[in-house]
């Protein structure tokens, strides 16, 4: 875990406003997958749900043309300030997933979306800080939208890299992306200690059969999906 913590710390941007998701182990896992992708100078990269902008900045430092999107105005302001402080060009827009970025295609789409199953029957999406992690009863409130909409925004040969929890059904993610015509697979896995949110929901997750009685770690996965040329 020490290696992961060092990687997380290296991703931490200059600024993170209250309520904005700061880089965690899932960010580091996705950043590792990003580092292995061949990325030509000037490649068009989209970071959906950018939070503090850590992944957007990592792609911009490699010479990509990066657009970052977040539904939170605090996150938009944070990412813009961090890009300015880092001296790298990142176009940061306020919007709900892909609604404001359908004007172009992308060589690479990055996403660390909300994916934590939540014990709620509310129809409306979560608000406030919980919006960064709560994703409906099955954890797929945002994942299903990404699987349905991201394939149409990829250039031929373009890649989607997305991280989420094994609690929110990676097999369904892979299956949906394959059904959309992409070559998809889980390419990275990591087991981490429960954070505060999952610790508070351990009993509920066990009641639903998502955790075994002795399980106290969460598995994170990166799904890589490529649109054939």
C-alpha positions as MATLAB code, in Angstrom:
seq = 'XXXXXXXXXXXXXXXXXXXXXXXXXXXXXXXXXXXXXXXXXXXXXXXXXXXXXXXXXXXXXXXXXXXXXXXXXXXXXXXXXXXXXXXXXXXXXXXXXXXXXXXXXXXXXXXXXXXXXXXXXXXXXXXXXXXXXXXXXXXXXXXXXXXXXXXXXXXXXXXXXXXXXXXXXXXXXXXXXXXXXXXXXXXXXXXXXXXXXXXXXXXXXXXXXXXXXXXXXXXXXXXXXXXXX';
ca = [
       0.000    0.000    0.000;
       2.943    2.339    0.552;
       3.566    2.467   -3.194;
      -0.063    3.386   -3.799;
       0.012    6.099   -1.176;
       3.116    7.577   -2.783;
       1.388    7.557   -6.161;
      -1.736    9.141   -4.691;
       0.366   11.881   -3.106;
       2.124   12.530   -6.414;
      -1.280   13.085   -8.040;
      -2.546   15.540   -5.473;
      -3.049   18.905   -7.165;
      -2.192   22.253   -5.649;
      -5.749   22.943   -4.481;
      -8.863   21.026   -3.473;
     -11.904   23.001   -2.366;
     -14.194   21.545    0.323;
     -16.587   19.016   -1.175;
     -14.388   18.282   -4.223;
     -13.179   14.706   -4.624;
      -9.441   14.582   -3.965;
      -7.219   11.895   -5.546;
      -7.535    8.518   -3.836;
      -6.402    4.968   -4.597;
      -8.894    4.719   -7.474;
      -7.342    7.826   -9.036;
      -3.882    6.283   -8.723;
      -5.042    3.010  -10.281;
      -6.504    4.845  -13.261;
      -3.427    7.065  -13.548;
      -1.298    3.939  -13.800;
      -3.447    2.689  -16.681;
      -3.194    6.104  -18.333;
       0.606    6.005  -18.107;
       0.641    2.803  -20.168;
      -1.470    4.189  -23.009;
       0.365    5.452  -26.108;
      -0.730    9.072  -26.367;
       0.334   11.036  -29.420;
       1.083   14.763  -28.993;
      -2.107   16.687  -29.624;
      -4.362   13.698  -28.952;
      -7.858   14.687  -27.867;
      -8.529   13.518  -24.309;
     -11.749   13.844  -22.314;
     -11.786   13.507  -18.508;
     -15.379   12.997  -17.367;
     -16.056   13.787  -13.719;
     -12.684   15.447  -13.321;
     -12.982   16.442   -9.648;
      -9.790   18.276   -8.722;
      -8.413   17.709  -12.240;
      -5.590   15.302  -11.334;
      -6.087   12.950  -14.300;
      -6.692   15.811  -16.720;
      -3.412   17.389  -15.664;
      -1.578   14.072  -16.032;
      -2.805   13.767  -19.629;
      -2.069   17.427  -20.424;
       1.511   17.049  -19.215;
       1.979   14.473  -21.955;
       1.045   16.992  -24.625;
      -2.593   15.997  -25.106;
      -5.412   18.449  -25.796;
      -7.524   17.869  -22.710;
     -11.141   18.706  -22.006;
     -12.361   18.098  -18.452;
     -16.001   18.065  -17.348;
     -17.707   18.022  -13.974;
     -21.274   18.576  -12.804;
     -20.007   20.390   -9.689;
     -19.138   24.070  -10.048;
     -16.704   23.700   -7.140;
     -14.893   20.947   -9.036;
     -14.829   23.049  -12.211;
     -13.270   25.971  -10.329;
     -10.795   23.659   -8.583;
      -9.681   21.993  -11.814;
      -9.301   25.357  -13.570;
      -7.189   26.745  -10.735;
      -5.035   23.614  -10.589;
      -4.416   23.708  -14.333;
      -3.414   27.377  -14.059;
      -1.147   26.723  -11.087;
       0.472   23.786  -12.885;
       0.953   25.811  -16.060;
      -0.732   23.252  -18.325;
      -3.604   23.945  -20.729;
      -6.828   22.161  -19.806;
     -10.281   23.174  -21.022;
     -12.618   22.697  -18.055;
     -16.372   22.787  -18.611;
     -19.394   22.571  -16.356;
     -21.853   19.895  -17.411;
     -23.524   16.571  -16.750;
     -21.240   13.895  -18.219;
     -21.220   14.199  -22.022;
     -23.954   16.808  -22.479;
     -21.521   19.681  -23.193;
     -18.840   17.789  -25.159;
     -20.680   16.175  -28.020;
     -19.083   18.540  -30.542;
     -16.016   16.359  -31.164;
     -14.589   12.839  -30.958;
     -11.855   11.752  -28.593;
      -8.781    9.554  -28.768;
      -9.038    8.794  -25.059;
     -11.836    9.133  -22.513;
     -10.988    8.909  -18.813;
     -13.539    8.480  -16.060;
     -13.488    7.934  -12.317;
     -17.249    8.215  -11.807;
     -19.403    7.775   -8.699;
     -19.798    4.010   -8.218;
     -20.600    3.239   -4.573;
     -23.919    1.419   -3.995;
     -26.123    3.486   -1.713;
     -28.991    2.358    0.571;
     -31.535    4.718   -0.900;
     -34.702    4.468   -2.925;
     -34.601    8.119   -3.970;
     -35.218    8.712   -7.660;
     -33.246   11.953   -7.838;
     -29.417   11.829   -8.030;
     -27.484   12.555   -4.826;
     -26.434   16.096   -4.010;
     -23.596   17.728   -2.073;
     -20.431   15.812   -1.215;
     -22.171   12.436   -1.677;
     -22.532   13.203   -5.382;
     -18.846   12.282   -5.749;
     -19.421    8.659   -4.705;
     -23.096    7.667   -4.304;
     -24.435    5.963   -7.432;
     -27.828    4.497   -6.682;
     -28.862    1.182   -5.182;
     -26.631   -0.899   -7.475;
     -23.787    1.613   -7.919;
     -24.500    1.972  -11.638;
     -26.403    5.257  -11.816;
     -23.543    6.888  -13.746;
     -21.746    3.785  -15.040;
     -24.678    2.775  -17.227;
     -24.773    6.213  -18.848;
     -21.057    6.113  -19.577;
     -21.313    2.648  -21.106;
     -24.197    3.825  -23.282;
     -22.794    7.192  -24.382;
     -18.981    7.020  -24.397;
     -18.671    4.641  -27.394;
     -20.300    7.228  -29.661;
     -17.686    9.839  -28.731;
     -14.583    7.752  -29.466;
     -12.494    8.116  -32.610;
     -11.712    4.869  -34.470;
      -9.013    3.257  -32.356;
     -10.025    5.427  -29.405;
      -9.922    4.094  -25.855;
     -12.108    4.428  -22.779;
     -10.382    3.944  -19.407;
     -12.732    3.783  -16.440;
     -12.209    2.802  -12.817;
     -14.875    1.528  -10.460;
     -15.538   -0.912   -7.640;
     -16.111   -4.638   -8.012;
     -19.241   -3.975   -5.927;
     -20.811   -2.296   -8.978;
     -20.489   -5.259  -11.380;
     -17.463   -4.924  -13.690;
     -18.731   -7.871  -15.745;
     -21.821   -5.861  -16.664;
     -19.623   -2.900  -17.643;
     -17.482   -5.087  -19.894;
     -20.545   -6.760  -21.408;
     -22.300   -3.470  -22.152;
     -19.203   -2.019  -23.826;
     -18.720   -5.151  -25.923;
     -22.365   -4.960  -26.962;
     -21.654   -1.410  -28.154;
     -18.945   -2.751  -30.472;
     -15.866   -2.103  -28.327;
     -13.120   -4.517  -27.322;
     -13.368   -4.408  -23.543;
     -11.729   -6.106  -20.573;
     -10.677   -5.526  -16.978;
      -6.978   -4.665  -17.209;
      -6.074   -3.676  -13.643;
      -7.207   -4.720  -10.175;
      -6.324   -3.591   -6.674;
      -7.653   -4.423   -3.224;
      -7.754   -1.580   -0.718;
      -8.970   -1.055    2.836;
     -12.493    0.255    3.205;
     -12.775    4.007    3.379;
     -15.248    5.816    5.656;
     -18.210    5.464    3.264;
     -17.930    1.698    2.829;
     -17.168    1.159    6.513;
     -20.453    2.853    7.319;
     -22.310    0.613    4.837;
     -20.665   -2.732    5.619;
     -23.758   -4.188    7.260;
     -26.046   -3.151    4.425;
     -23.628   -4.477    1.771;
     -23.452   -7.826    3.576;
     -27.226   -8.003    3.809;
     -27.347   -7.572    0.035;
     -24.760  -10.314   -0.478;
     -22.187   -7.941   -1.979;
     -19.688   -8.662    0.801;
     -18.835  -11.885    2.585;
     -18.975  -11.842    6.412;
     -15.178  -11.663    6.752;
     -14.420   -9.346    3.848;
     -12.928   -5.985    4.853;
     -11.309   -4.850    1.619;
     -12.720   -3.373   -1.566;
     -11.562   -4.454   -4.999;
     -11.074   -1.690   -7.562;
     -10.870   -2.410  -11.286;
      -9.913   -0.515  -14.428;
     -11.945   -1.346  -17.512;
     -10.263   -0.635  -20.836;
     -12.452   -0.499  -23.941;
     -11.219    0.238  -27.471;
     -13.212    1.122  -30.575;
     -11.845   -0.930  -33.482;
     -10.397    0.965  -36.431;
];
